[in-house]
Amino acid sequence: MKIIAINGSPRKNGNTGILLNKALDGAASNGAETEMIHLYDLNYKGCKSCFACKLKNGNSYGQCAINDEISPILKKIKEVNAIIWGTPIYLGSITGEIKSFMERLIFPYLTYDENYSSLFGKRISVGLIYTFGVNEQRLEQTRWKEFLENNEFLLGRYFGKTESIFVTDTYQFDDYSKYVSAAFNASEKLKRRKEVFPEDCKKAFELGKRLVRIR
Ligand SMILES: Cc1cc2nc3c(=O)[nH]c(=O)nc-3n(C[C@H](O)[C@H](O)[C@H](O)COP(=O)(O)O)c2cc1C
């Protein structure tokens, strides 16, 4: 049983990275082999629309023809049993890096047939961890969650059953007093970090554990 985590945050030990590590700990506690990929360590771009992955009888049919630092990871994902994605929310959406990675991973498996069927060839378990600076109340005033449903839809369709967790009101700065940040109440943020974030970590641990459960 192997699970791979894809960290779409530039901060390896930020909120997203911590939660992904907890999810991997959960998977390891169920006997899985784990691996973490930090996308910001790698040089790559999104899909270039070359369509080599769609070319009839082409050498790269169903796979990405671009050769760069994510090519080995795209290949590796064919061998895993579970994948867990983590991304901070930037301007209401996933980070550019994770979006570019998804384009490169998903588009080659998306067949332009009548059903847009999947060429991935097997079903794996998929988890998604989103981290938000805003609190739940603010989040409910936006349409971000609605927009994010498309990730679950795509991953569910092309890879397998997908489960998401939403972690809100994250601790963004080491010291709030050093930054212009009147939008936040620093002491409430700290309280939340101490009291609620450990619960979020437990949820991530349990998610990781579930993703590698033998079905
Ligand atoms: C460029 C940028 C844009 C952001 N935009 C949003 C946003 O639209 N909504 C939100 O809730 N938080 C936003 N945040 C806050 C982060 O999503 C949040 O603090 C997240 O947990 C950070 O993850 P990290 O600790 O893994 O870096 C933004 C942060 C940055 C740096």
The ligand as a Tripos MOL2 file, in Angstrom:
@<TRIPOS>MOLECULE
LIG
   31    33     1     0     0
SMALL
NO_CHARGES

@<TRIPOS>ATOM
      1 C1         -1.0380   34.9600   -1.8890 C.3       1 LIG1
      2 C2         -1.9860   34.5880   -0.7690 C.ar      1 LIG1
      3 C3         -3.3380   34.6370   -0.9940 C.ar      1 LIG1
      4 C4         -4.2320   34.2150   -0.0090 C.ar      1 LIG1
      5 N1         -5.5660   34.2460   -0.2800 N.ar      1 LIG1
      6 C5         -6.4430   33.7360    0.6220 C.ar      1 LIG1
      7 C6         -7.8360   33.6670    0.3190 C.ar      1 LIG1
      8 O1         -8.2950   34.0570   -0.7370 O.2       1 LIG1
      9 N2         -8.6430   33.1310    1.2560 N.ar      1 LIG1
     10 C7         -8.1910   32.6530    2.4510 C.ar      1 LIG1
     11 O2         -8.9830   32.1560    3.2500 O.2       1 LIG1
     12 N3         -6.8670   32.7050    2.7710 N.ar      1 LIG1
     13 C8         -5.9910   33.2250    1.8690 C.ar      1 LIG1
     14 N4         -4.6470   33.2570    2.1700 N.ar      1 LIG1
     15 C9         -4.1830   32.6760    3.4520 C.3       1 LIG1
     16 C10        -3.7020   31.2420    3.3030 C.3       1 LIG1
     17 O3         -4.5000   30.4960    2.4170 O.3       1 LIG1
     18 C11        -3.7260   30.4920    4.6360 C.3       1 LIG1
     19 O4         -3.0900   31.2090    5.6420 O.3       1 LIG1
     20 C12        -3.1170   29.1210    4.4730 C.3       1 LIG1
     21 O5         -3.4390   28.3020    5.5670 O.3       1 LIG1
     22 C13        -1.5990   29.1810    4.3500 C.3       1 LIG1
     23 O6         -1.0950   27.8980    4.1590 O.3       1 LIG1
     24 P1          0.4310   27.5410    4.5060 P.3       1 LIG1
     25 O7          0.6010   27.7820    5.9710 O.co2     1 LIG1
     26 O8          0.5720   26.1150    4.1090 O.co2     1 LIG1
     27 O9          1.2790   28.4480    3.6990 O.co2     1 LIG1
     28 C14        -3.7370   33.7260    1.2400 C.ar      1 LIG1
     29 C15        -2.3530   33.7190    1.4640 C.ar      1 LIG1
     30 C16        -1.4820   34.1480    0.4790 C.ar      1 LIG1
     31 C17         0.0110   34.1290    0.7400 C.3       1 LIG1
@<TRIPOS>BOND
     1     1     2 1
     2     2     3 ar
     3     2    30 ar
     4     3     4 ar
     5     4     5 ar
     6     4    28 ar
     7     5     6 ar
     8     6     7 ar
     9     6    13 1
    10     7     8 2
    11     7     9 ar
    12     9    10 ar
    13    10    11 2
    14    10    12 ar
    15    12    13 ar
    16    13    14 ar
    17    14    15 1
    18    14    28 ar
    19    15    16 1
    20    16    17 1
    21    16    18 1
    22    18    19 1
    23    18    20 1
    24    20    21 1
    25    20    22 1
    26    22    23 1
    27    23    24 1
    28    24    25 2
    29    24    26 1
    30    24    27 1
    31    28    29 ar
    32    29    30 ar
    33    30    31 1
@<TRIPOS>SUBSTRUCTURE
     1 LIG1         1 GROUP 0 **** ****
